[in-house]
Amino acid sequence: MQGVSFAAVAPMVLIGKAHGLPGIFGGTIAAGIIGYFLSPYFSKLIRFFFQQNLS
């Protein structure tokens, strides 16, 4: 199950006021691409933050 957050609503409203709906969609696509390329680095760091019990 994936969590849901409304933390992105305020920035999206501000972007929408300045650039309209295409700005919101463009920002979402850009953030997804950036996240995709940064994910290998964060996947290597996750072992320092979450301990797994595999017993």
N, C-alpha and C positions, 0 to 999 in steps of 0.2 A: 504494500500500500504506500502510495506516495503522498507526502504532506502538501498542503496548500497554504500559501502565504499571500497576504494582501500588501506586502511591503512594496511591490512594484507598481501599485496603483497610483500613488502620488507622483512619482517620476513620469509615468505614462500620461497623466493628466497635464503635467507641465509641458511635456514634449508635444502633446496634442494641441495645446493652446498656441505653441510657437510654430509648429510645423505641420499640424493636421494629422489625419489618419495615415498618410504615407510615411510620415516621420515615425509614428509608433511602430508600424510594420517594419520599416527599415531598421529601426533600432533593435527590434526583437530578432530579426534575421542576423544582424551584425553581432549581437550578443551571443547568439547560438553558434555562429562560426568561430568567434573568439573562444568560447567555452570548449568547443570541439578540439581546437588546437592546443589549449592549455590542459586538457584532461589527462594526457600522459604524465605530466609533471605532478599534478595533484594526486594521481593514483599512486605514485611512489612515496608521497608524503603521508598518505593516510595510515600507514602502519605505525606511525608515531603517535597517533591520536586515539585510535580505537583498538582495544585489546579484545581478541576473540578467544573464547574457550572452546576448544574442539575436542573435549574429552567425552 
